[in-house]
Amino acid sequence: MPGPLDDPKRAAVARHADLPTPSALSTFLKLLGVALGVLVVSSVAVASFIVIDVLNRVGEGAVALEDDAEIAPPSLGAYPSDKAFSILIVGTDECGEISTQLLGERCEKADGGSRNDVNLLVHVSAAPRNVTVVSFPRDLMVEVPECTREDGSTASAMSKAPLNSLFDHAGISCVAKTISDLSELPIEFAAKISFDGVISITDAIGGVEVCVAGDGIHDSKAGIDLPVGTHTVSGASALAFIRTRHGVGDESDLARISNQQQYMSRLAKKILSAETLTDPAKVLRLMNTVADNIVPSESLSNPLTLTQLALALKDVRFSDFVFAQYPNLDDPDNPGIKVVPNYDAAAPLWAALVAGEPIALSGDVSTHRSVELATPAPSEGTTETPAPTATPETRATLPPEISGQSVDQDTCSVGNQAK
C-alpha cells in the first residue's frame, strides 16, 4: 500500500576573506533552511515562535526512518553544540499539477513509478559548525540492504542497483539506510521534495540569478534557451535550469550535478541576503510554500526540532558551507551509462565529517566541464592590493577526485548548444 511519500498529488526535484552568515539568521530564517532541503538545505533559518501554525503543517504525512539514529529531544534553543547531525534530502521526479502543465508529454508518459533523482546528504558538524552537502549521482550503482516499507512489508536486499530506483523500491527510509551504510554516518533526519516544490519555492523567493558561460545553454528536451550572461530564473525556467543535462558540459548526469550546485549556492546567498531577510511578506510566503511542498521524516516534523537544527547554523561562514560530488568511477558492467563508488577517494571525506573537520577541496569546481569559476575582470586603472597574510586554518584536504564548491565561490555554467 503506498504511503504519503508515494502520493503523486504531493509535489517533485529535478532529475536529472570569509563571509560571516548574517546575524539576522538567528531570528527569522533559521528553521526554513532545514525545510528548504534540496535547494539550499540547511543554510537558512526561521524562528518558530511567529509561524508555529505554518510549520506544524510540515509534519503532515511524515514518515518514520528505519533504524532511526539517536537524536536530541526537542527543546527550545540550538541543537546541542557537542552533537553533529545529518539530513537526507531526496528530490523525486513526481509530476504535480504545476509541472504537468509545464512538462506535458513528459508527465503523461510517466510509468507510475517515482525515482529519487536528486540525493543530497547534508552533514552539520558539532561546534564549531561547518556544513557539507554531498550530492550522489542518480546513476550510482550501490549495494542495497533489506528495507522495511511504510506498509510493513519487506523489500529485499540487492547486491547492486541504481541509487535512483530506491524510492520506488521501498521509500525514503530505504534511501536513507543505503546512504548511511555507504557513508557510515547516521542519518537522523530526511525530507522529500518534488518538481512542483522546486517551482513553488523558487517563485516564492522571486527567482534566482544564475550565470551562463560557454556557448549559452540550449536544451530543447529540458525546454531552456539562455544566452551567455546572468539570468534570473523562476517557475518553469528554474525547473528547466536544474533539469538540463544536454545543455551543459558534456551532457552527462554528472555534469548536471555541478550545474545544480551553482543554482543551490546562488539560492543560498539570495535567501541569506538583506533583500530577503528584511521583507516579511517574502519570508512568510516562502515559509508557507515550504510547508506545503516537503514531506519530512517523523524526526524532522516537530517545530521545536526544526528550531534546534536552525539555531545551530547561525554562525556558519559561507566558506564552511561546501557542496561536494560523491566520487565515482565508470561502471565496468555499464560503461558510459552507470557509475560505481570510488571508495578510496571517498574515505577522506567521510573521515573528515566524522572528525568534524572543515574541508578544503583540491579538485575542480565541476566534473565533465559543466561549470567554471567566475572571474570578473578588475576595474580599469586599478591595481589589486594583496590581502594580509593570515594564519591558515587546519582543514582536511580532499583528493582531486572530489569536485565541488563552497558558497563563497561564484561559478558559471558552461553551456552548449545541444539540440
N, C-alpha and C positions, 0 to 999 in steps of 0.2 A: 504494500500500500504506500503510495507516495506521501512524503512528508512535506512540511512547509517549504523546504528548500527546493523541492521539485515542482512547486506550483508555477506554471507558466505565466500566471497573471501577475506574479511578483516580478518585478522587472529584472536586466543583464549587463560584464565589461567586455570591451572589445576583445576579439581574438588577438585571432591572430592580429696681512691684516684680517682676522677672523671677525665675522659679524655676529654680535650677540643677538639672540632672539629677543624681540621687543618685550619689555616688561608687562605690557598690557595683556600678553597671552595668559598670564596667570589669573585674569579676571573674566574674560569673556569667551575666548575661543578655544580653551584647552580641551574641553570634552569633545568638541566636534572633531578634533583631529583623529581620534580613535575611530569614530564612525566613518570618517571620510575614506578610510581604508585604502582602496586600490589607487586612489588618486594622489593623496599626499600621506596617507596613512596617519601616522601619529604626530604630524608636525604642527597641529593647531589645537587650541583648547577653548573650552567654554565652561564657565562655572554653571552648575546645575540649578542654583537657587532660583533664578528667574524663570527658567524654562523646564521645570521638572515635569510638567504635564506633557510637553512635547517629547522629552527624552524617554518618558515611560512608554511611548509608542514604539521605541526602538526594540523593546522586549517582545513585541507581538510575534509569535511564530518562532521564538528562539528554540534552538536545538541543543541537545547535550553532546559533548565531545567524549568519545570513548577514551578510557584511560586518562581521565581528567588529571592534569597536573595540580599540585597543591598551590593554592593562591591565598593571598592575604584576605581576611574577611572585610566586607565592605565597611567603610567608615569615612567620616569627613577628614579631609587632609590628603596629602600626597601619598602615593603608594610607598611603602616602606623603603627608605633610602638604601638599605642593605640588600634589597631584592631586585634581581633582573626579571624581565618578563618578555614574552614573545606573543605576537598576534599574527595569525594567518589570515590573509585577505585573498579570497577566491573571486575571480571575475568569470561569470558564466556567459555562454553565448545565447542565452534565452532571449527571445523576442517579446517585448511587451507592446502595449498599444502604440506608443510613440515610434519605436523602432520598426514595427510592422509597417507603419505608414511610410517611413523613410526608406526602408530596405526592400519592401515589396516582395519580389520574387524570392530573394534570399531567405526570407522568413517563411514564405508559403511552402517552400520546398524542404523545410526542416523536417528531419526524420522523427521528431518527437523526443529524442534524447537531448540531454544537456551536458555540454562539455565545459570543464574548468580550464579555459584557455589562458587566463592570467592567474598566476600563483605567486604571491608575494609573502615572504616571511619577514616580519618586522621585529627586530630584536632591540630592546632597550636595556642597556646595561644598568647595574647598580650605580649609585652615585660615585664619582661624578658621571652624570648620564651622557651617553652617546647613543645614536640611533643608526642601525644598519638595516637597509631594506634589500633583501636578496630576491632577485627575480629568477624563477625557474622556467626554462623553456617548456612550452606546451608539448613538444615532441620528445621530451626527455624520457628514455626508457628506464623504468625503475622496478625494483623488487617491491611487491605489494603484500603487506601482511594480511592475515584474516581479519575481517572487519564486521562489526555489527551494524546493520542498517537501522534506520529510525523505527521501523515496524517490528524490530526484534529479530528479524531473520539474519542468517549468517552469510556474508559474502566471502567466497573462497579466496585464499591467498594465491598470488600469481608470481612466478619467478621473474617475469619480465612483461611489462605493459606500459603503454604511453601514459604519461602523467595526466594528460587532459581527458583520459577516459574514466578517471576515478570518481568524479562527482556522479556520473551516470551509474557507475558500478555500485557505489554504496554511500554516496552523500559526502558532505563536507567533513564529517568526522573521519572518514577513511583517508581523505586528502591530508588532513592534519596528522593522522597516525603515520602515514607513509613518509611525509616530510620530516616528522620528528625522528623516525628511525634513520633517515638519510643523514640528518644533521646532528643527531644525538643531543638535540636541545628539546626540553619540554615545551609544549605549546599550550599556554594557559587560556588563550582567547582566540576566537575566529569570527569572521563575518563574510557574508556573500553580497555581491552587488552585480547588477546586470546592465545590458545595453541601455535601457531606459534610465537607470541610475546615473550612468556617466553623463547622458544628455542633460538630465534634470539638474544635477549638481553643478555642471559647468555653466548652465544658463543662470542658476541662482546667484552665481558669483559675477556674472556679467561677462563671461568668456575668459579665455587665457591667451596671452600673447605668445606666439611661437616664432622661431627663427628658421628660415629655409635658405639653404645654400645650394651648391652644386648647380644642377640644371633646372631647379624647380621641381616640385612634386606633381606628377600627373599619374593617376591610377584610376582608370575607368571602373575597375572592379570594386574599389572602395568608394568611388564617387567623389574624388578630390582632385583639384587642379589649382595649385598655388605657385605663383612665380617666386623668384628669389626675393628675399626681403623678410620683413616682420609682418605677421598677420594675427589678428585676434580671431580665434576660432571659438564657436559656441554651437550648441544644438547639433544639427546634422554634420556641420563641418568639424566639430570637435570629435565626434564619433568616427568620422572618416579619417581624421588625422591619426588617431591611435589604432585604427584598424588597418591602415595602409601597410601593405607588405611589398607590393611590386613598385611602389613609388619612392622607396628609399634604399640606399646602399645596393647590395647585390640581390635584393628582392627575396631574402630569406627571412624566416621567422625570427632568427637570432638578430638580424638587423632591425626588425620591428621592435624588439625589446629595448634596444638603445634609444630608438625614436620615442618610445613611450616614456622612458626615463627623462628625456628632455622635457616632455609635457608635464610630468609629475613634479619635477623640480621647479618649473616656472609657475605651476599652480600653487605650490607651497609658498613661494615668495609672494604671490599675489594675496593669498589668504593671510599671510603674516604682515601685510603692508598696512600702513595707516589708512589707506583708501578703504580697506575692508573693515578694519577694527573700529573706525570712527563712524561707520554707517550702520546704526541699529537696525534699520529696515532690511539691509542686505544680510546682516548677521541672522536675524530671525527667519528670513526667507531661506537661507542656507540650512539652518537648523531644522526647519520643517521638512525640507527636501531630503536631508539625510535620514531623518526619522522614517520617512515614507519609502526609502529606497535601499535599505540594507536589511539583511536577515542575520542577526547575531547568534553566537553560541549563548547558552544559558549563562555562562560565566561572564559574558560581556553585556548582559541585558539589564543589569542593575545600575541605576543612575549614580549611586554612590561609588560603585566600582569604576565607572567611567570617569568620575571626578578624580579618584585616586590616580588613575593612569595619566589623566590630563595634567594634573598639577606636578607630576613627576618630570614633565618635559619643559618647564618654564625657563630653564637656564641652558638648554641645549643650543650650542652655536651651530650656525649653518655649516661650518667646516667639519663638524662632528655628526652631521646628518648625511649619510653616504648611501647611494644606490649602487649595488653590485650585481653583476650577472653570474649565476652559478656556472662554474667552469665545466666544460663538456668536451667530448671527443666524438668523432664520427662513429656511428653505429656500424660495426663490421657486417651485421646482418641486413642492414638497410642503409647502405652508404648514400649520402646526399639527401636522405629523407628523414632519418631519425638520428638522435644523438644519445650518448650514454654518459654517465657521470665520470668526471675526471677526479677521482678520489684523492690523488696525491696533491693536486693543485688546491682542492677544497679544504684539505686538512688544516692549513694555517689560518684560514678564515674561521672555521669552527673553533679552533684553539683560541683565537683572539676573542671571539664572542663569549666563550666560556670564562675566559680570564677577565672579561670586562674591559679590554684594552681598546682605545680608539684605533682606527685602522688608517693606513695610507695605501692608496692604490698606485702600483707601479706600472700597470697596464694602460692601454689606450682608453679613451673615454667611451669607445664603442667597439663592437665587433662587426665585421663584414661591411665596414666603410659607411655606416649609416648616419653617424653624427660626427661633428668635429668641434673643437673648442672655438668659441667666438673670440676673435682677436681684433677689436676696434683699433683703427689707426690713431696714433697720438695726434693731438691738435697741432696745426701748422704753427711753427715758430716757438714751440715749447720744447723743453727737454725734460726727461724723466729724472726725478730725484731718487736715488737708491733708498730703499726702506732701511731703517735702522736694524742692525743685527740683533736678533733675539735668541735667547736660549732655546734650542729646539726641544719640542715635546717628544716624549717617548711614545712611539706608535708602532703597531705591528704592521710591517710592510708586507702586503700580499703579493703573490707571484704575478708575473705579467699575463698569465693565462686568465686572470680575473679582470674584466673590464668594468667600467662604471664611472660615476661622477659624484662629487659632493654638491650640496645645494648651493654653496657659494661659487660654483663654477657655472658659467654660461656656455651653452652649446647650441649648435645649429644643425638641423637635419640636412644630410647630404642627399638632395633629391635627384631623381632621374625622370626621364620622360617615358616610362613604361606605357604600353598601350592597353 
